[in-house]
């Protein structure tokens, strides 16, 4: 199972709890589209899964910024995902995915879950 999350805002590792923690623990791979905020939150995710593919968000502290890329490409079961935190437009997201030969784009910042085709 692939789990995609983002914007787990918080300063404490306790931000990873409840259903989110259980989903991350059960996942084969976890894509985090940014805004882990602090090293404690990033470490909490890494302690629960060995397959975390995270990118930096706009609110990350300097330690998190030094540990995570701005964007990345993740392959899972034959599907290629381009991952970043935010974009100014849907066109920018589409170009981002195309430039990386991705089948789908995972992004955060919107605070609104959704799937678009």
TAGI-V745036 format. One record per pair of residues at least 12 apart in sequence whose C-alpha atoms are under 6 Angstrom apart, sorted by the first residue. I is the first residue (numbers start at 1). J is the second residue. If there is no record, write none. Layout:
BEGIN
i=I j=J
i=I j=J
END
This chain:
BEGIN
i=1 j=27
i=1 j=28
i=2 j=27
i=2 j=28
i=2 j=29
i=2 j=30
i=3 j=30
i=4 j=30
i=4 j=31
i=4 j=32
i=5 j=32
i=6 j=32
i=6 j=33
i=6 j=34
i=6 j=108
i=7 j=34
i=7 j=35
i=8 j=36
i=9 j=36
i=11 j=38
i=12 j=40
i=12 j=41
i=13 j=40
i=13 j=41
i=13 j=44
i=25 j=48
i=25 j=49
i=29 j=51
i=30 j=52
i=30 j=53
i=31 j=53
i=31 j=54
i=32 j=54
i=33 j=54
i=33 j=55
i=33 j=84
i=33 j=85
i=33 j=107
i=33 j=108
i=34 j=55
i=34 j=56
i=34 j=57
i=34 j=85
i=35 j=57
i=35 j=59
i=35 j=60
i=37 j=59
i=37 j=60
i=37 j=61
i=38 j=61
i=39 j=64
i=55 j=68
i=55 j=69
i=55 j=70
i=55 j=71
i=56 j=68
i=56 j=69
i=56 j=70
i=57 j=85
i=71 j=83
i=71 j=84
i=80 j=102
i=80 j=103
i=81 j=102
i=81 j=104
i=81 j=105
i=82 j=97
i=82 j=102
i=82 j=105
i=83 j=105
i=83 j=106
i=83 j=107
i=84 j=107
i=85 j=107
i=85 j=108
i=85 j=109
i=86 j=107
i=86 j=108
i=86 j=109
END
